[in-house]
């Protein structure tokens, strides 16, 4: 039997290697596609989503995923319905980053966190999430953690914001959690005196609990004022539109 030419042997070997590679790829589990966080259910105007550095125009029915950045143009209103039927609505010239969107079976595996860079967000939260601060809207210097259902956050370019609660309860924290304060030395270098040790800063001292028809203002430096009552505004088209949308889906 005559030996095969070298070129034939090389061709056969290459074919065997290619077949083995294909078999390995077929056996390997496919990369899991990113899980959808929800979908756009209403758009009036122009809105876009930034994904991986690319900007895509948003239309009703488009899917939204964790990590997406949503922006609205002037005179635009947008509604995003999450998998648990909670709703986020964006007003004109708003920018929101969907940091977290997990909808697991246990409370620890369910969390929604959105960061409002600027503009207006209206949140209507279902009771499915449950737990404390499992649904939150963050700004540059404040966090509004939901313990109820419907609230609104307005963030200004100077980093100040206002949180209004229409029903339920929201915990609003301004700035980072403060550290315990140690006693200071007397002014002028006087004699040292024994002072009490640092005291733990409680959650209640750090945050403001805002209930129905109350609002809290957070200054640009992160300091939160005491909650105060507010009334519905007849000339506030954003508020009126959101209340009508909420009533329509109930």
BAFI-3210 file (N, C-alpha, C; in Angstrom, 3 decimals, decimal comma, padded with zeros to 6 digits):
// residues 250
n [1|2|3|4|5|6|7|8|9|10|11|12|13|14|15|16|17|18|19|20|21|22|23|24|25|26|27|28|29|30|31|32|33|34|35|36|37|38|39|40|41|42|43|44|45|46|47|48|49|50|51|52|53|54|55|56|57|58|59|60|61|62|63|64|65|66|67|68|69|70|71|72|73|74|75|76|77|78|79|80|81|82|83|84|85|86|87|88|89|90|91|92|93|94|95|96|97|98|99|100|101|102|103|104|105|106|107|108|109|110|111|112|113|114|115|116|117|118|119|120|121|122|123|124|125|126|127|128|129|130|131|132|133|134|135|136|137|138|139|140|141|142|143|144|145|146|147|148|149|150|151|152|153|154|155|156|157|158|159|160|161|162|163|164|165|166|167|168|169|170|171|172|173|174|175|176|177|178|179|180|181|182|183|184|185|186|187|188|189|190|191|192|193|194|195|196|197|198|199|200|201|202|203|204|205|206|207|208|209|210|211|212|213|214|215|216|217|218|219|220|221|222|223|224|225|226|227|228|229|230|231|232|233|234|235|236|237|238|239|240|241|242|243|244|245|246|247|248|249|250]
n.u [000,857|000,608|002,084|000,256|000,291|002,099|000,637|-001,965|-002,213|-001,916|-004,173|-006,232|-005,714|-006,173|-008,880|-009,871|-009,180|-010,747|-013,302|-013,271|-013,108|-015,580|-017,268|-016,605|-017,474|-020,186|-020,804|-020,260|-021,922|-024,251|-023,750|-025,505|-028,237|-028,728|-030,991|-034,208|-035,271|-037,626|-040,040|-040,529|-043,449|-044,773|-044,212|-043,890|-042,696|-039,140|-036,794|-033,933|-031,639|-028,667|-026,397|-023,653|-022,023|-023,246|-025,898|-029,344|-032,499|-035,571|-038,627|-042,119|-042,596|-039,997|-037,354|-035,819|-032,815|-030,799|-028,331|-028,694|-028,854|-031,117|-032,405|-034,268|-035,684|-036,394|-039,680|-040,576|-042,154|-041,917|-042,612|-041,724|-042,300|-041,676|-040,645|-042,035|-044,286|-044,074|-043,698|-041,779|-041,568|-040,353|-039,672|-039,366|-036,095|-034,558|-032,351|-031,641|-030,088|-030,249|-029,345|-029,642|-031,670|-033,314|-035,299|-035,834|-036,959|-036,827|-036,907|-034,341|-033,280|-034,526|-034,461|-034,557|-032,847|-032,418|-030,636|-031,051|-029,830|-030,445|-033,450|-036,837|-038,481|-041,091|-042,350|-044,186|-044,723|-045,070|-046,257|-044,882|-042,087|-041,351|-039,862|-037,255|-036,157|-035,814|-036,446|-035,258|-034,573|-031,908|-030,049|-027,521|-026,752|-028,520|-030,765|-033,721|-035,521|-037,928|-040,745|-043,280|-045,643|-046,176|-044,216|-042,236|-039,358|-037,466|-034,705|-032,230|-029,860|-027,921|-027,495|-029,229|-032,366|-035,851|-038,118|-041,248|-043,986|-046,765|-048,373|-048,149|-044,934|-041,686|-038,212|-035,833|-032,554|-029,944|-026,847|-023,725|-023,648|-023,293|-020,383|-019,620|-019,239|-016,357|-015,168|-013,885|-010,758|-010,299|-010,730|-007,944|-005,942|-006,226|-006,394|-006,638|-009,677|-011,645|-013,793|-016,921|-017,160|-017,372|-020,625|-023,078|-024,503|-027,791|-030,087|-032,434|-031,610|-030,138|-031,719|-034,740|-038,095|-040,653|-044,013|-047,367|-048,398|-046,426|-043,307|-039,744|-036,867|-033,664|-030,613|-027,973|-025,598|-026,161|-027,583|-030,535|-033,758|-036,395|-039,325|-042,227|-045,624|-047,380|-049,392|-051,580|-050,801|-052,399|-051,397|-049,374|-048,403|-046,964|-047,387|-050,194|-050,535|-049,219|-050,757|-053,148|-052,336|-051,673|-054,208|-055,520|-054,450|-055,167]
n.v [-001,200|002,134|004,970|007,808|011,082|013,904|016,316|015,414|014,131|016,318|017,802|016,058|015,949|018,609|018,764|016,949|018,251|020,575|019,452|018,419|020,777|021,973|020,097|020,419|023,055|022,695|021,052|022,676|024,798|027,256|030,798|032,587|034,617|038,103|038,869|040,259|043,373|044,622|046,438|049,095|050,834|053,078|055,913|059,275|061,446|061,847|059,383|057,654|054,877|053,991|051,592|049,703|051,796|052,491|054,269|053,867|054,384|054,562|052,816|052,105|048,950|048,106|046,254|046,539|046,488|045,469|047,799|049,487|052,823|055,355|058,025|061,017|063,314|066,850|067,792|065,159|062,162|059,157|055,726|052,965|049,651|047,308|043,849|042,933|044,382|046,875|050,414|052,820|056,167|058,631|062,084|065,025|065,689|063,955|061,652|058,387|055,700|052,265|050,577|048,156|045,266|042,879|039,995|037,764|034,758|034,843|037,413|038,509|038,220|040,002|043,084|046,478|049,158|052,422|055,093|058,477|060,899|063,466|065,419|064,119|061,548|059,254|056,873|053,928|051,438|047,959|045,638|043,344|043,216|043,814|043,809|045,877|048,828|047,678|048,617|051,343|054,780|056,638|059,690|062,150|062,783|061,621|059,068|057,395|055,102|052,647|052,031|051,712|052,694|054,795|057,380|060,336|061,757|064,615|065,800|068,265|070,158|071,204|069,275|069,166|067,898|066,887|064,902|063,545|062,018|060,170|058,069|055,557|054,872|056,288|056,046|058,488|059,298|061,566|062,154|060,466|057,812|059,130|059,241|058,092|060,656|061,869|063,206|066,520|068,358|070,983|074,397|076,503|074,993|074,056|072,279|068,766|066,937|064,277|062,563|061,260|058,150|057,367|057,592|055,420|055,984|055,989|054,439|055,876|058,433|059,104|059,070|060,353|059,734|059,596|060,122|059,605|062,238|063,960|065,721|065,894|067,886|067,799|069,264|070,660|069,968|067,578|067,577|066,834|068,191|068,583|066,552|067,862|068,888|068,763|070,011|068,958|070,166|072,267|073,267|071,560|069,665|067,282|065,891|065,577|064,033|061,627|060,735|060,241|058,172|056,204|055,752|054,675|052,124|050,685]
n.w [000,000|-000,950|000,675|001,985|000,503|001,936|001,920|001,843|004,306|006,022|005,374|006,184|008,958|009,724|009,192|011,068|013,469|013,246|013,326|015,910|017,390|016,788|017,933|020,616|021,081|020,708|022,814|024,969|027,350|026,278|026,375|028,784|027,974|028,699|031,311|030,926|032,320|032,126|030,153|027,755|028,009|027,255|025,280|024,644|022,582|022,166|023,056|024,347|024,689|026,254|025,598|026,249|025,310|022,967|021,406|021,315|019,871|021,657|021,639|022,190|023,638|023,514|025,035|028,288|030,158|032,977|033,868|031,744|030,427|030,417|028,554|028,149|025,810|025,306|026,273|026,476|027,587|029,343|029,996|031,932|032,504|034,916|035,505|037,735|037,627|038,739|038,191|036,468|035,645|033,431|033,176|031,000|029,642|031,283|032,954|033,627|035,288|035,277|037,752|039,271|038,838|039,903|040,238|041,985|043,768|046,566|049,158|049,468|046,991|045,410|044,054|043,080|041,745|040,829|039,371|039,387|037,484|036,591|036,280|036,291|038,094|038,466|040,601|040,903|042,965|043,257|045,752|045,629|045,733|048,445|051,798|053,276|051,793|049,256|046,853|045,289|044,570|043,554|043,841|043,095|045,697|047,496|048,747|048,102|049,621|049,190|051,197|050,671|048,273|046,099|044,832|044,138|042,588|042,147|040,570|040,543|038,509|040,172|042,045|044,184|045,483|045,505|047,277|046,965|048,502|047,633|048,362|050,896|052,400|052,484|052,921|053,226|052,677|053,050|051,572|052,639|055,132|058,309|060,425|063,800|066,288|067,831|070,966|070,983|071,331|073,774|072,746|071,937|073,027|075,652|078,824|078,566|078,654|079,950|077,820|076,672|074,894|071,326|069,847|068,515|065,375|064,637|062,307|062,174|062,923|060,751|058,460|056,880|057,499|055,333|054,852|053,442|051,302|052,107|051,878|051,338|051,296|049,885|050,182|048,069|049,298|050,474|052,841|054,560|054,905|057,382|057,025|055,323|054,810|051,649|048,949|046,287|043,062|040,871|038,488|037,789|035,388|035,090|037,494|037,373|035,031|035,729|037,898|036,585|034,865|036,761|037,892|035,736|035,377|037,546]
ca.u [000,000|001,459|001,816|-000,445|001,152|002,128|-000,446|-003,221|-002,192|-002,133|-005,579|-007,050|-005,487|-006,862|-010,314|-010,174|-009,097|-011,916|-014,464|-013,174|-013,435|-017,018|-017,902|-016,388|-018,359|-021,563|-020,975|-020,168|-023,192|-024,320|-023,730|-026,866|-028,609|-029,100|-032,418|-034,898|-035,777|-038,966|-040,228|-041,092|-044,883|-045,307|-043,250|-044,425|-041,518|-037,941|-036,033|-032,870|-031,014|-027,239|-026,009|-022,292|-021,494|-024,044|-027,187|-030,435|-033,769|-036,529|-040,025|-042,974|-042,358|-038,567|-036,914|-034,837|-032,007|-029,949|-027,151|-029,070|-028,996|-032,247|-032,440|-035,418|-035,478|-037,310|-041,105|-040,774|-042,581|-041,644|-043,031|-041,075|-042,950|-040,735|-041,203|-042,967|-045,378|-043,763|-043,594|-040,940|-041,843|-039,366|-040,134|-038,473|-034,684|-034,173|-031,350|-031,727|-029,284|-030,867|-028,202|-029,997|-033,033|-033,356|-036,657|-035,766|-038,083|-036,720|-036,747|-032,950|-032,953|-035,367|-034,031|-034,511|-032,153|-032,237|-029,976|-031,529|-028,779|-031,109|-034,793|-037,949|-038,892|-042,284|-042,286|-045,329|-044,084|-045,949|-045,851|-044,201|-040,696|-041,330|-038,588|-036,881|-035,239|-035,533|-036,679|-034,730|-034,152|-030,772|-029,572|-026,099|-026,455|-029,636|-031,341|-035,102|-035,806|-039,374|-041,445|-044,683|-046,067|-046,035|-043,448|-041,657|-038,072|-037,056|-033,285|-031,759|-028,472|-027,013|-027,453|-030,298|-033,513|-037,060|-038,831|-042,644|-044,637|-048,196|-049,003|-047,151|-043,847|-040,374|-037,099|-034,948|-031,267|-029,132|-025,415|-023,255|-023,932|-022,305|-019,603|-019,756|-018,437|-015,518|-015,011|-012,780|-009,937|-010,752|-010,101|-006,831|-004,944|-006,396|-006,168|-007,487|-010,712|-012,178|-015,077|-017,551|-016,748|-018,237|-021,970|-023,530|-025,510|-028,865|-030,693|-033,450|-030,937|-029,519|-032,685|-036,032|-039,209|-041,620|-045,267|-048,261|-048,599|-045,320|-042,133|-038,501|-035,916|-032,257|-029,799|-026,868|-024,535|-026,610|-028,337|-031,974|-034,622|-037,465|-040,476|-043,295|-046,791|-047,542|-050,720|-051,590|-050,657|-053,250|-050,624|-048,267|-048,806|-046,274|-048,106|-051,529|-050,417|-048,867|-051,903|-054,103|-051,799|-051,819|-055,621|-055,951|-053,974|-055,684]
ca.v [000,000|003,316|005,956|009,021|012,265|014,778|017,300|014,745|013,915|017,627|018,168|015,204|016,360|019,881|018,484|016,321|019,278|021,445|018,706|018,344|022,098|022,150|019,233|021,035|024,211|022,219|020,484|023,726|025,484|028,564|031,920|032,999|035,948|038,945|038,814|041,529|043,983|045,112|046,938|050,424|050,689|054,339|056,965|060,432|062,256|061,100|058,815|056,763|053,998|053,812|050,216|049,430|052,942|052,763|054,892|053,280|055,042|053,714|052,828|051,257|047,532|047,799|045,698|047,286|045,542|046,009|048,489|050,439|054,241|055,867|059,475|061,580|064,631|067,888|067,515|063,709|061,387|057,741|054,800|051,664|048,695|046,255|042,495|042,735|045,328|048,218|051,345|054,014|057,110|059,690|063,314|065,590|065,968|063,128|060,601|057,371|054,488|051,121|049,897|046,786|044,839|041,448|039,611|036,381|034,249|035,274|038,866|038,897|038,150|040,948|044,467|047,414|050,388|053,304|056,352|059,634|061,901|064,765|065,289|063,695|060,149|058,893|055,430|053,247|050,170|046,894|045,066|042,073|043,273|043,634|044,054|047,266|049,441|046,790|049,420|052,656|055,740|057,395|060,855|062,367|062,875|061,155|057,766|057,224|053,677|052,492|051,177|051,904|052,468|055,813|058,565|061,104|062,382|065,653|066,092|069,450|070,098|071,568|068,082|069,155|067,129|066,880|063,632|063,685|060,719|060,290|057,035|054,676|055,454|056,238|056,480|059,342|059,569|062,520|062,015|059,198|057,542|059,842|058,448|058,544|061,828|061,807|064,488|067,338|069,030|072,339|075,420|077,205|074,082|073,913|070,969|067,706|066,447|062,988|062,693|059,968|057,525|057,624|057,021|054,848|056,764|055,079|054,653|056,904|059,721|059,332|059,221|060,961|058,874|060,469|059,405|060,092|063,674|064,686|065,840|066,276|068,518|067,488|070,335|070,240|069,387|066,301|067,706|066,652|068,958|067,814|066,386|068,840|068,562|069,471|069,840|068,748|071,421|072,265|073,580|070,606|068,683|066,017|065,219|065,212|062,937|060,403|060,287|059,681|056,883|055,267|055,411|053,892|050,741|050,023]
ca.w [000,000|-001,074|001,736|001,567|000,402|003,123|001,821|002,188|005,758|006,664|005,169|007,050|010,346|009,924|009,226|012,350|014,501|013,110|013,804|017,367|017,931|016,677|018,925|021,927|021,177|020,844|024,153|025,978|027,535|025,639|027,310|029,104|027,521|029,834|031,638|030,759|033,542|031,842|028,788|027,596|027,750|026,740|024,924|023,947|022,324|021,808|024,169|023,890|025,677|026,023|025,926|025,781|024,594|021,774|021,683|020,545|020,110|022,351|021,229|023,020|023,411|023,600|026,300|029,067|030,908|034,030|033,350|030,702|030,770|029,634|028,481|027,453|025,212|025,752|026,084|026,359|028,745|029,090|031,054|031,949|033,398|035,289|035,485|038,854|037,361|039,217|037,071|036,541|034,563|033,307|032,573|029,987|029,948|032,435|032,706|034,678|035,127|035,960|038,375|039,662|038,507|040,202|040,617|042,442|044,564|047,958|049,291|049,294|045,565|044,686|044,292|041,965|042,111|039,680|039,728|038,639|037,357|036,498|035,750|037,144|038,096|039,243|040,836|041,498|043,314|043,733|047,039|045,379|046,179|049,884|052,459|053,483|050,833|048,133|045,659|045,646|043,559|044,068|043,113|043,374|047,127|048,317|048,418|048,527|049,692|049,299|052,147|050,352|046,908|045,058|045,197|043,038|042,874|041,204|040,777|039,821|038,055|041,269|042,895|045,173|045,009|046,323|047,244|047,361|048,675|047,396|049,184|051,494|053,182|051,852|053,760|052,427|053,324|052,300|051,770|053,199|056,532|059,132|061,379|065,185|066,597|069,026|071,645|070,460|072,345|074,042|071,902|072,553|073,577|077,086|079,419|078,044|079,548|079,558|077,142|076,417|073,648|070,178|069,900|067,252|064,665|064,271|060,998|062,322|062,938|059,450|057,388|057,153|057,114|054,673|054,657|052,398|051,118|052,727|051,030|052,007|050,396|050,157|049,609|047,211|050,124|051,000|054,088|054,354|055,791|058,003|056,130|055,429|053,995|050,390|048,350|044,849|042,323|039,678|037,292|037,631|034,387|035,342|038,561|036,892|034,065|036,436|038,681|035,629|034,429|037,881|038,045|034,573|035,431|038,750]
c.u [000,883|001,089|001,113|000,530|001,036|000,960|-001,785|-003,332|-002,503|-003,586|-006,497|-006,919|-006,227|-008,365|-010,727|-010,158|-010,316|-013,167|-014,473|-013,548|-014,932|-017,759|-017,767|-017,316|-019,804|-021,828|-020,971|-021,513|-023,161|-024,352|-025,163|-027,118|-029,004|-030,604|-033,026|-035,377|-037,211|-039,038|-040,790|-042,571|-045,529|-044,151|-043,996|-043,268|-040,345|-037,191|-035,013|-032,327|-029,556|-026,844|-024,618|-021,702|-022,259|-025,409|-028,247|-031,719|-034,760|-037,934|-040,816|-042,773|-040,907|-038,223|-035,863|-034,132|-031,205|-028,690|-027,466|-029,161|-030,057|-032,250|-033,677|-035,078|-036,483|-038,756|-041,396|-041,255|-042,435|-042,090|-042,346|-041,786|-042,003|-041,440|-042,196|-044,160|-045,202|-043,497|-042,639|-041,299|-040,827|-039,999|-039,141|-037,064|-034,233|-033,165|-031,361|-030,864|-029,939|-029,748|-028,488|-031,433|-033,092|-034,736|-036,683|-036,953|-038,033|-036,546|-035,313|-032,527|-033,810|-034,932|-034,046|-033,853|-031,897|-031,593|-030,450|-030,440|-029,356|-032,499|-035,788|-038,236|-040,123|-042,264|-043,569|-044,909|-045,111|-045,431|-045,105|-042,785|-040,590|-039,972|-038,280|-035,857|-034,861|-035,813|-036,231|-034,409|-033,068|-030,549|-028,099|-025,802|-027,610|-030,107|-032,758|-035,437|-037,276|-039,771|-042,939|-044,913|-045,697|-045,267|-042,798|-040,340|-037,767|-035,614|-032,866|-030,298|-027,483|-026,901|-028,456|-031,476|-034,671|-037,726|-040,237|-043,283|-046,144|-048,983|-047,911|-046,103|-042,524|-039,336|-036,113|-033,693|-030,470|-027,669|-025,033|-023,628|-022,885|-021,608|-019,841|-018,801|-017,648|-015,456|-013,786|-012,008|-010,461|-010,029|-008,982|-005,831|-005,035|-006,169|-007,153|-008,491|-011,233|-013,571|-015,628|-017,109|-017,721|-019,585|-022,375|-024,620|-026,580|-029,390|-031,712|-032,830|-030,384|-030,543|-033,948|-037,114|-040,323|-042,871|-046,139|-048,484|-047,624|-044,159|-040,918|-037,549|-034,496|-031,417|-028,647|-025,731|-024,952|-027,392|-029,827|-032,762|-035,645|-038,629|-041,545|-044,427|-046,768|-048,924|-050,580|-051,551|-051,458|-052,448|-049,470|-048,710|-048,182|-046,994|-049,474|-051,476|-050,117|-050,034|-052,962|-053,631|-051,956|-053,276|-056,091|-055,556|-054,485|-056,952]
c.v [001,237|004,324|007,175|010,183|013,113|015,758|016,693|014,531|015,211|018,040|017,378|015,626|017,657|019,676|017,855|017,330|020,196|020,763|018,608|019,671|022,354|021,320|019,820|022,213|023,776|021,688|021,549|024,422|026,859|029,655|032,410|034,418|036,792|038,929|040,198|042,044|044,451|045,613|048,350|050,268|051,986|055,283|058,052|061,410|061,370|060,652|057,843|055,959|053,807|052,434|049,974|050,555|053,298|053,319|054,344|054,030|054,059|053,927|051,943|049,796|047,131|047,259|046,568|046,307|046,260|046,613|049,501|051,855|054,826|057,386|059,924|062,965|065,631|067,527|066,023|063,126|059,918|056,914|053,457|050,781|047,529|044,904|042,238|043,682|046,656|049,111|052,487|054,899|058,243|060,901|063,825|065,827|065,233|062,068|059,652|056,179|053,366|050,252|048,436|046,504|043,326|041,099|038,132|036,002|034,744|036,793|039,329|038,914|039,088|042,365|045,250|048,695|051,194|054,603|057,452|060,694|063,313|064,528|064,791|062,209|059,998|057,377|054,943|051,801|049,162|046,371|043,748|042,084|043,057|043,950|045,532|047,709|048,485|047,475|050,831|053,478|056,610|058,633|061,026|062,375|062,437|059,798|057,727|055,749|053,448|051,573|051,263|051,769|053,568|057,022|059,170|061,707|063,378|066,034|067,272|069,295|070,446|070,469|068,107|068,354|067,258|065,519|063,871|062,298|060,913|059,213|056,123|055,452|055,258|056,735|057,237|059,649|060,515|062,337|060,676|059,050|058,222|058,914|058,946|059,693|061,612|063,178|065,222|067,962|070,437|073,323|076,103|076,308|073,920|072,495|069,957|067,271|065,120|063,182|061,300|059,446|057,820|056,930|056,522|055,736|055,804|055,401|055,780|058,297|060,088|059,683|059,934|060,006|059,777|059,659|060,122|061,602|064,507|064,722|066,190|066,820|068,182|068,518|069,773|069,613|068,068|066,382|067,668|067,455|068,043|067,684|067,446|068,447|069,346|069,171|069,589|070,103|071,349|072,486|072,637|069,502|067,323|065,213|064,728|064,021|061,614|059,868|059,663|058,319|055,822|054,803|054,504|052,426|050,003|049,235]
c.w [000,000|000,028|001,156|001,465|001,657|003,090|002,211|003,681|006,491|006,554|006,079|008,504|010,658|010,029|010,556|013,488|014,454|013,631|015,322|018,008|017,891|017,711|020,322|022,123|021,378|022,234|025,226|026,115|026,906|026,695|027,525|028,633|028,727|030,053|031,516|032,111|033,370|030,415|028,821|027,214|027,275|026,440|024,172|023,771|021,928|023,061|023,610|025,051|025,297|026,525|025,354|024,969|023,341|022,176|020,738|020,880|020,726|021,803|022,187|022,634|023,515|024,983|026,961|029,992|031,993|033,416|032,264|031,271|029,841|029,709|027,709|026,929|025,781|025,367|025,882|027,687|028,399|030,281|030,862|032,964|033,645|035,363|036,611|038,781|038,084|038,007|037,418|035,361|034,610|032,639|031,545|030,528|031,210|032,001|033,890|034,321|035,933|036,539|038,687|039,271|038,663|040,740|041,010|043,314|045,996|048,019|049,065|047,824|044,728|045,040|042,999|042,472|040,848|040,149|038,793|038,632|037,339|035,951|036,775|036,977|038,974|039,376|041,489|041,715|043,804|045,066|046,864|045,913|047,677|050,478|052,535|052,457|049,714|046,798|046,009|044,408|044,184|043,204|043,456|044,863|048,021|047,830|048,963|048,455|050,006|050,432|051,855|048,861|045,926|045,553|043,959|043,493|041,760|041,526|039,909|039,422|039,166|042,319|044,048|044,612|045,989|046,150|047,778|047,419|048,546|048,133|049,711|052,267|052,460|052,842|052,885|053,228|052,445|052,614|052,367|054,657|057,402|060,112|062,799|065,477|067,883|069,679|071,134|071,602|072,581|073,144|072,657|073,226|075,074|077,554|078,853|079,094|079,028|078,953|076,912|075,060|072,524|070,333|068,521|066,645|064,174|062,877|061,048|062,339|061,566|058,380|057,852|056,661|056,601|054,361|053,627|052,468|051,933|051,741|051,872|050,951|050,848|049,425|048,784|048,006|050,761|052,291|053,801|055,374|056,439|057,015|056,391|054,495|052,690|049,852|046,861|044,139|041,033|038,398|037,029|036,668|034,596|036,410|038,081|035,956|034,768|037,262|037,773|035,132|035,522|038,014|036,911|034,674|036,655|038,424]
res [x|x|x|x|x|x|x|x|x|x|x|x|x|x|x|x|x|x|x|x|x|x|x|x|x|x|x|x|x|x|x|x|x|x|x|x|x|x|x|x|x|x|x|x|x|x|x|x|x|x|x|x|x|x|x|x|x|x|x|x|x|x|x|x|x|x|x|x|x|x|x|x|x|x|x|x|x|x|x|x|x|x|x|x|x|x|x|x|x|x|x|x|x|x|x|x|x|x|x|x|x|x|x|x|x|x|x|x|x|x|x|x|x|x|x|x|x|x|x|x|x|x|x|x|x|x|x|x|x|x|x|x|x|x|x|x|x|x|x|x|x|x|x|x|x|x|x|x|x|x|x|x|x|x|x|x|x|x|x|x|x|x|x|x|x|x|x|x|x|x|x|x|x|x|x|x|x|x|x|x|x|x|x|x|x|x|x|x|x|x|x|x|x|x|x|x|x|x|x|x|x|x|x|x|x|x|x|x|x|x|x|x|x|x|x|x|x|x|x|x|x|x|x|x|x|x|x|x|x|x|x|x|x|x|x|x|x|x|x|x|x|x|x|x|x|x|x|x|x|x]
***
